[in-house]
Amino acid sequence: MNHRIRFIFFLIMTLWIVYVIDLILPMDLRQWGIYPRQPIGLAGIILSPLLHVNFSHLVVNTVPLFILSAILVVFYDRLAVSVLTVVWLMGGMLIWVFARTGNHIGASGLIYGIAAFLVSYGVWKRNFISIFVSLIIAFFYGGSVISGVLPFQHTVSWESHLFSGASGIFAGFMFRKHRPKHPLFP
């Protein structure tokens, strides 16, 4: 199995395995989400993207995470793990510092962060492939990204979307000078 497929498979399967473990164990793993400004919430910086409220929440996050992470590894193979790390950790830290009180869990922050990276990287790089990927992502995900960062639903962590998206933009800027070793790039 090629390393790109393994990366995506590992990411998605980890979400599902954690969900099944949460169903089996007598303790509720969802308690390990990000609780802003609370010491117990620090563990959530690492764990929160792996935790989901219910089956529906997991399914709704699985499809776009699969699609966006596939685009990330196909076009920016050597950056994929670094981008995901920046989005995961920086987004989590910003949520812990700035988000409203509550338990913030779910992989949607990763989705917003990867989408923001893919769009911003195209803006920073200004080469054909990067701009093309940027426009495709903006076209398909632009509306939901914008509506997802607005505080309309109190049960949705719009802060996770906002801060992880900002982390993705930061990653796009941070890696803008990286020259991918990929045949699609000039």
Secondary structure, 3 states (H helix, E strand, C coil): CCHHHHHHHHHHHHHHHHHHHHHHCCCCHHHHCECCCCHHHHHHHHHHHHCCCCHHHHHHHHHHHHHHHHHHHHHCHHHHHHHHHHHHHHHHHHHHHHCCCCCECCCHHHHHHHHHHHHHHHHHHCCHHHHHHHHHHHHHHHHHHHHHCCCCCCCCCHHHHHHHHHHHHHHHHHCCCCCCCCCCCC
